[in-house]
């Protein structure tokens, strides 16, 4: 019984800590569906977010490459641009940017898989 009470006390403490832990804006934005192009334009016109072209120019100055995709998400009072950039060497980089001030929140990169068929016939 004593071990049982300690286990549940530990479990309760862990759950309370998990619920009160801060969540990064990009993880909340990741779970929110992207806004449509018209909704994004309206958010810009109303002054909620910076212009996408300015955010892209600033971000590409730090992560050089070609912009493949840009989306805007909104969760509570947070606006986040998610940019997907193709970089030299075949790296795909996702960058989350605070759409209200242009600061980079987070980024991650991974090597794009080769488009070559792995089962090519190499016999001559």
Phi, psi and omega per residue, in radians:
X1 nan -0.706 -3.131
X2 -1.079 -0.791 3.119
X3 -1.133 -0.624 3.124
X4 -1.087 -0.773 3.131
X5 -1.157 -0.692 3.113
X6 -1.116 -0.740 3.132
X7 -1.043 -0.842 -3.109
X8 -1.208 -0.568 3.054
X9 -1.123 -0.756 3.110
X10 -1.117 -0.770 3.133
X11 -1.082 -0.754 3.117
X12 -1.101 -0.762 3.124
X13 -1.101 -0.709 3.127
X14 -1.130 -0.736 3.119
X15 -1.129 -0.728 3.116
X16 -1.136 -0.699 3.112
X17 -1.147 -0.701 -3.127
X18 -1.145 -0.715 -3.126
X19 -1.196 -0.567 -3.096
X20 -1.584 -0.083 -3.137
X21 -1.202 2.415 3.108
X22 -1.186 2.559 3.133
X23 -1.946 2.345 -3.140
X24 -1.134 2.563 -3.134
X25 -1.049 -0.674 -3.096
X26 -1.212 -0.490 3.098
X27 -1.285 -0.631 3.052
X28 -1.194 -0.748 -3.132
X29 -1.147 -0.561 3.136
X30 -1.094 -0.607 -3.125
X31 -1.462 -0.229 3.109
X32 -1.528 2.445 3.120
X33 -1.202 2.570 3.119
X34 -1.180 2.620 3.096
X35 -1.354 2.726 3.067
X36 -1.257 2.906 3.124
X37 -1.045 -0.695 3.138
X38 -1.178 -0.701 3.100
X39 -1.132 -0.662 3.118
X40 -1.153 -0.754 3.097
X41 -1.074 -0.715 3.135
X42 -1.138 -0.702 3.107
X43 -1.096 -0.655 3.099
X44 -1.189 -0.821 -3.123
X45 -1.071 -0.595 -3.136
X46 -1.452 -0.039 3.072
X47 1.459 0.245 3.134
X48 -1.338 -0.547 -3.052
X49 -2.319 2.780 3.032
X50 -1.310 2.817 3.097
X51 -1.130 2.377 -3.133
X52 -1.014 -0.721 -3.105
X53 -1.068 -0.627 3.108
X54 -1.223 -0.725 3.127
X55 -1.138 -0.742 3.129
X56 -1.112 -0.783 -3.135
X57 -1.060 -0.769 -3.141
X58 -1.145 -0.764 -3.113
X59 -1.170 -0.717 3.137
X60 -1.203 -0.345 3.048
X61 -1.250 -0.378 3.112
X62 -1.775 -0.518 3.135
X63 -2.210 1.430 -3.048
X64 -1.117 2.511 3.140
X65 2.723 -2.809 -3.110
X66 -1.986 2.225 3.108
X67 -1.206 2.176 3.107
X68 -1.708 -0.650 -3.068
X69 -2.764 2.558 3.066
X70 -2.405 2.334 3.081
X71 -2.335 2.699 3.083
X72 -2.072 2.301 3.065
X73 -2.154 2.738 -3.140
X74 -2.384 2.214 3.090
X75 -2.393 2.044 -3.051
X76 0.921 -2.033 -3.130
X77 -1.757 0.185 -3.083
X78 -1.839 2.289 3.099
X79 -2.006 2.226 -3.071
X80 -2.341 2.227 2.963
X81 -1.554 2.358 2.996
X82 -1.980 2.069 -3.123
X83 -1.923 2.390 3.057
X84 -1.991 2.140 -3.003
X85 -2.140 2.332 3.001
X86 -1.618 2.067 -3.108
X87 -1.863 2.910 3.126
X88 -0.969 2.500 3.141
X89 1.509 0.087 3.096
X90 1.432 0.386 3.123
X91 -1.537 2.353 3.033
X92 -1.778 2.143 -3.105
X93 -2.057 2.241 3.033
X94 -1.782 2.275 -3.127
X95 -2.218 2.234 3.077
X96 -1.789 2.191 -3.052
X97 -2.174 2.331 3.038
X98 -1.124 2.025 -3.034
X99 -1.289 -0.183 -3.134
X100 -1.616 -0.487 -3.121
X101 -2.243 -0.100 3.086
X102 1.428 0.050 3.135
X103 -1.321 2.429 3.115
X104 -1.318 2.205 -3.128
X105 -1.521 -0.842 -3.098
X106 -2.822 2.871 3.046
X107 -2.717 2.721 3.024
X108 -2.637 2.581 -3.109
X109 -2.218 2.648 2.977
X110 -2.630 2.659 -3.120
X111 -1.271 2.269 3.091
X112 -1.230 2.396 3.123
X113 -1.167 2.549 3.111
X114 -1.084 2.468 3.130
X115 -1.475 -0.054 3.125
X116 -1.206 2.511 3.070
X117 -1.258 2.194 -3.096
X118 -1.262 -0.237 -3.094
X119 -1.855 0.593 3.116
X120 -1.128 2.560 3.078
X121 -1.441 1.993 -3.106
X122 -1.773 0.072 3.129
X123 -1.312 2.645 -3.088
X124 -1.870 nan nan
